Amino acid sequence: MANIIRDAQTDYEKAGAIQAFEVCYELAKNTLRKILVNRGLSEAITPKEIFRLSGLEGLINDSEVWFEFSRKRNKTSHTYDSETTNEILISLPTFLKELA
């Protein structure tokens, strides 16, 4: 994904990078949720609760960073302008670091 972000020039490439972010974000969120459920924590939890509990459980380093990823993910679902696209693209290297 790092190459996609770095090399994205056209609108199509940028859209592809954002779609890759959406997929990776959803996979990470769902994986964290499953881990939390397996640890006996509530099954029906919101993304904010998932990231807060994941931080408390030591699964992620910084819940606040993930809250921001969640806000950006929400924007990708509702907004399709170049300003939002660029805002999300700028945050993707941080997202990749957090996934590692």
Protein Blocks (a to p, Z undefined) as FASTA:
>chain_A
ZZmmmmmmbfmlmmmmmmmmmmmmmmmmmmmmmmmmmnopafbdcfklmmmmmmmnopaf
blmlmmmmmmmmmmmmmgccfklmmmmmmmmmmmmmmmZZ
